Amino acid sequence: MNNIRQIFDQIIEDLINPFKDPREALEVVRTPEILHFKNEELFYCLIDETPRTFKEGMIVSATVQRVFQGDKGCRIACRLENGMDGNIREERCEFFKGGAPSVDTGSIVTGRIYSIQFDGNKENPDIKFDDNFSVNLTCKQSDLRNHTAFLIDKGISPTDFHEDDLINQNFKT
């Protein structure tokens, strides 16, 4: 008799609240005050990397998507292995010597992550984007050869870098 009463109560509840999930409500991990990801947190979630595996100074491979040439300067748009779009500026590579680029669309280039921008366009602050990420690479041979020289060029003391990173194979060509 108790079983029939329980089934009857479930039928009545289903008629009152159709399609309601009968499971107990669980607490939401994020509190209402923290509804949005920080830009850096969102960036790493989107590319499925961590700040330890994808950061400035890492050597990465990229596929050239397009080569831009114009009055404002030249740049190469490329796609990194993790799916992130990257840019190589004319002053950060040796592909534009002699005027014509020495790299074609579809080529694979090796570069070092020069900068990661999590919060829009720092070069032109008049252009505002909430969730615009960009990765800039350097393909200069001098930057690729010597990690310590690259850090000094960026104004970072090698003593500020974690010891494991200085011997990490991803930092070596």
C-alpha positions in Angstrom: 0.0 0.0 0.0 2.9 2.3 0.8 4.4 1.6 -2.6 1.1 2.6 -4.4 1.0 5.8 -2.4 4.6 6.6 -3.4 3.8 6.0 -7.1 0.6 8.1 -6.8 2.6 11.0 -5.3 5.2 10.8 -8.1 2.4 10.9 -10.7 0.8 14.0 -9.1 4.3 15.7 -8.8 4.9 15.0 -12.5 1.6 16.5 -13.5 2.2 19.6 -11.4 5.9 20.0 -12.6 6.3 18.3 -15.9 9.8 17.4 -17.0 11.3 18.4 -13.6 14.5 16.7 -12.7 13.7 14.4 -9.7 17.3 14.4 -8.5 18.3 16.7 -5.6 19.7 20.1 -6.6 23.5 20.3 -6.3 25.3 23.5 -5.3 26.8 25.4 -8.2 30.5 25.5 -8.1 30.7 29.2 -9.1 29.1 31.7 -6.7 26.8 34.4 -8.2 29.6 37.0 -7.7 32.0 35.1 -10.0 29.9 34.4 -13.1 32.6 35.3 -15.6 35.9 33.8 -16.3 38.9 36.1 -16.1 40.4 36.6 -19.6 43.5 34.6 -18.9 41.4 31.7 -17.4 39.1 31.7 -20.4 42.1 31.8 -22.8 43.6 28.7 -21.3 40.3 26.9 -21.2 39.6 27.6 -24.9 43.0 26.3 -26.1 43.1 23.4 -23.7 46.5 24.4 -22.3 47.8 25.6 -19.0 50.0 28.6 -18.1 52.8 26.1 -17.6 52.5 24.5 -21.0 51.8 27.6 -23.1 53.6 30.8 -22.2 56.0 33.5 -23.5 59.3 32.0 -24.5 57.9 28.6 -25.6 59.0 27.3 -29.0 56.0 26.3 -31.2 55.3 25.3 -34.7 52.8 27.2 -36.8 51.2 26.9 -40.3 51.3 30.0 -42.4 47.7 31.0 -43.2 48.3 34.3 -45.0 51.0 36.8 -45.7 50.0 40.5 -45.5 52.1 43.2 -47.2 51.2 46.8 -47.2 52.2 50.4 -46.4 51.7 49.9 -42.6 54.1 47.0 -42.5 54.1 43.3 -43.2 52.9 40.5 -41.1 52.2 36.8 -41.3 49.0 35.3 -40.0 49.5 31.7 -38.9 47.7 28.9 -36.9 49.5 27.2 -34.0 49.3 23.5 -33.3 46.7 24.1 -30.5 44.4 25.9 -32.9 45.2 29.5 -31.7 45.9 32.1 -34.3 49.2 33.8 -34.2 50.9 36.8 -35.8 54.5 37.3 -36.9 55.4 41.0 -37.4 57.9 42.1 -40.0 60.3 43.3 -37.3 60.2 39.9 -35.5 61.2 37.7 -38.4 63.7 37.5 -41.3 61.2 36.4 -43.9 60.8 39.8 -45.5 64.4 40.6 -46.4 64.6 41.9 -49.9 61.0 43.0 -50.1 59.3 39.8 -51.1 58.4 37.3 -48.4 60.4 34.1 -48.4 57.5 32.0 -46.9 54.4 30.7 -48.6 50.9 29.9 -47.4 50.8 26.4 -46.0 54.5 26.5 -44.9 55.3 25.4 -41.4 57.5 27.8 -39.4 59.1 27.5 -36.0 58.8 30.5 -33.7 59.1 31.5 -30.1 56.0 33.0 -28.3 56.9 36.6 -28.0 53.8 37.8 -26.3 50.3 36.7 -25.3 47.6 39.3 -25.0 44.6 38.3 -22.9 42.8 41.6 -22.9 42.3 43.0 -26.4 44.5 45.2 -28.4 47.3 46.8 -26.3 49.0 48.4 -29.4 45.9 50.4 -30.2 43.8 51.0 -27.0 41.1 52.9 -28.9 40.0 49.5 -30.3 38.1 47.7 -27.5 37.5 44.0 -27.6 36.3 42.1 -24.5 37.5 38.6 -25.3 40.1 39.1 -28.1 43.2 37.1 -27.6 46.3 37.3 -29.6 49.6 35.5 -29.7 52.6 37.1 -31.3 55.6 35.0 -32.4 59.2 35.8 -33.1 61.1 33.9 -35.8 64.4 35.6 -35.5 67.2 33.1 -35.5 68.9 34.9 -32.6 65.7 34.6 -30.5 65.3 30.9 -31.4 68.9 30.0 -30.6 69.3 31.4 -27.1 66.5 31.4 -24.5 68.5 33.5 -22.0 69.3 36.1 -24.6 65.6 36.2 -25.5 64.6 36.8 -21.9 67.1 39.6 -21.5 65.9 41.2 -24.7 62.3 41.1 -23.3 63.6 42.7 -20.1 63.1 39.6 -17.9 65.8 38.4 -15.7 66.7 34.7 -16.2 66.7 34.4 -12.3 63.0 35.3 -12.3 62.3 32.3 -14.5 61.7 28.8 -13.0 64.8 26.6 -13.2 62.8 23.8 -15.0 61.9 26.2 -17.7 65.5 27.1 -18.5 66.2 23.4 -19.2 62.8 22.5 -20.6 63.0 21.0 -24.1 60.2 23.2 -25.4 62.4 26.2 -25.0 65.2 24.7 -27.1 65.3 24.5 -30.9 
